[in-house]
Amino acid sequence: MLDYVELITKAAYRSTAEDVQKLRDAGWSEDQISEAVYITAMFAFFNRVADAFGVPSQDYLAKGRLTP
């Protein structure tokens, strides 16, 4: 699944029906595959919007915390 999510993140246009079938064959359900695609797409969307508006990085990991 992580390889597929990386593919969707970097080059979604390269995703094929065979890629999805490999996930099914590995035991992933249609709902799980769909949710992975939706979550990946939403993260990309929000990151692009934040970048477009110049929202600065919060750098939580470097600060040693995960929330504000």
Residue frames relative to the residue before (quaternion, step in Angstrom):
aa qw qx qy qz dx dy dz
M 1.0000 0.0000 0.0000 0.0000 0.00 0.00 0.00
L 0.6605 0.5179 -0.3293 0.4324 3.59 0.90 -0.83
D 0.6128 0.5279 -0.3512 0.4716 3.59 1.06 -0.64
Y 0.6534 0.5090 -0.3109 0.4661 3.58 0.99 -0.81
V 0.6450 0.5095 -0.3172 0.4730 3.59 0.95 -0.85
E 0.6279 0.5173 -0.3386 0.4729 3.59 1.01 -0.74
L 0.6279 0.5271 -0.3295 0.4682 3.59 0.99 -0.80
I 0.6629 0.4979 -0.3012 0.4711 3.59 0.89 -0.92
T 0.6519 0.5226 -0.3123 0.4521 3.58 1.00 -0.81
K 0.7781 0.3815 -0.1859 0.4631 3.56 0.79 -1.02
A 0.8159 -0.0514 0.0956 0.5680 3.60 0.94 -0.80
A 0.1119 -0.8448 0.5208 0.0513 3.58 0.52 1.17
Y 0.6087 0.5790 -0.3511 0.4134 3.59 1.08 -0.67
R 0.6483 0.5154 -0.3187 0.4610 3.60 1.23 -0.31
S 0.4739 0.6725 -0.4441 0.3550 3.58 1.24 -0.13
T 0.1230 -0.7975 0.5892 0.0411 3.56 -0.98 0.89
A 0.6660 -0.4718 0.3920 0.4245 3.52 -1.33 0.19
E 0.6156 0.5546 -0.3410 0.4440 3.57 1.11 -0.67
D 0.6047 0.5493 -0.3551 0.4545 3.60 1.06 -0.69
V 0.6749 0.4817 -0.2857 0.4805 3.55 0.94 -0.91
Q 0.6369 0.5314 -0.3327 0.4487 3.59 0.97 -0.78
K 0.6036 0.5501 -0.3545 0.4554 3.61 1.05 -0.68
L 0.6417 0.5089 -0.3253 0.4726 3.58 1.03 -0.74
R 0.6323 0.5201 -0.3254 0.4729 3.57 0.97 -0.83
D 0.6705 0.5076 -0.2945 0.4540 3.56 0.91 -0.95
A 0.6680 0.4840 -0.2892 0.4856 3.58 1.17 -0.58
G 0.6455 -0.5697 0.3040 0.4078 3.58 1.29 0.06
W 0.4932 0.6446 -0.4481 0.3749 3.60 1.21 0.10
S 0.3982 -0.7201 0.5191 0.2312 3.57 -0.97 0.88
E 0.6699 -0.4789 0.3786 0.4226 3.56 -1.29 0.29
D 0.6518 0.5175 -0.3149 0.4563 3.58 0.96 -0.86
Q 0.6633 0.4996 -0.3100 0.4629 3.60 0.94 -0.83
I 0.6481 0.5039 -0.3191 0.4734 3.58 0.96 -0.82
S 0.6537 0.5125 -0.3099 0.4625 3.58 0.91 -0.90
E 0.6679 0.5036 -0.3088 0.4526 3.57 0.85 -0.91
A 0.6284 0.5297 -0.3368 0.4595 3.60 0.99 -0.76
V 0.6562 0.4954 -0.3073 0.4791 3.58 0.98 -0.83
Y 0.6576 0.5147 -0.3152 0.4510 3.61 0.88 -0.89
I 0.6737 0.4919 -0.2998 0.4629 3.59 0.87 -0.93
T 0.6432 0.5202 -0.3173 0.4636 3.57 0.96 -0.87
A 0.6736 0.4957 -0.2905 0.4649 3.58 0.91 -0.93
M 0.6621 0.5062 -0.3172 0.4525 3.60 0.95 -0.80
F 0.6268 0.5178 -0.3419 0.4712 3.59 0.99 -0.74
A 0.6472 0.5100 -0.3181 0.4688 3.58 0.95 -0.87
F 0.6422 0.5316 -0.3171 0.4522 3.57 0.95 -0.89
F 0.7115 0.4582 -0.2719 0.4580 3.59 0.72 -1.04
N 0.6290 0.5245 -0.3362 0.4650 3.59 1.03 -0.70
R 0.6683 0.4933 -0.3062 0.4650 3.59 0.94 -0.81
V 0.6329 0.5127 -0.3308 0.4766 3.59 0.99 -0.77
A 0.6569 0.5031 -0.3109 0.4676 3.59 0.90 -0.90
D 0.6538 0.5049 -0.3124 0.4691 3.59 0.95 -0.84
A 0.6579 0.5272 -0.3096 0.4397 3.59 0.95 -0.89
F 0.7368 0.3851 -0.2215 0.5097 3.58 1.06 -0.72
G 0.4966 -0.7024 0.4012 0.3148 3.56 1.26 0.12
V 0.2579 0.7640 -0.5463 0.2266 3.57 1.08 0.65
P 0.3727 -0.7544 0.4883 0.2317 3.60 -0.62 1.06
S 0.5883 -0.5676 0.4461 0.3642 3.54 -1.21 0.57
Q 0.3890 -0.7200 0.5270 0.2291 3.57 -0.99 0.82
D 0.2085 -0.8446 0.4737 0.1370 3.56 1.32 -0.35
Y 0.1164 0.8457 -0.5113 0.0992 3.57 0.97 0.86
L 0.6474 0.5309 -0.3382 0.4296 3.60 0.92 -0.79
A 0.6552 0.5044 -0.3117 0.4682 3.59 0.96 -0.81
K 0.6719 0.4810 -0.2795 0.4890 3.57 1.16 -0.64
G 0.4816 -0.6982 0.4148 0.3294 3.57 1.29 -0.11
R 0.6929 0.3835 -0.2936 0.5354 3.57 1.13 0.59
L 0.4057 -0.7430 0.4908 0.2059 3.55 -1.12 0.65
T 0.7586 0.2601 -0.1703 0.5726 3.60 1.21 -0.24
P 0.6612 -0.5236 0.3542 0.4040 3.59 -1.21 0.40
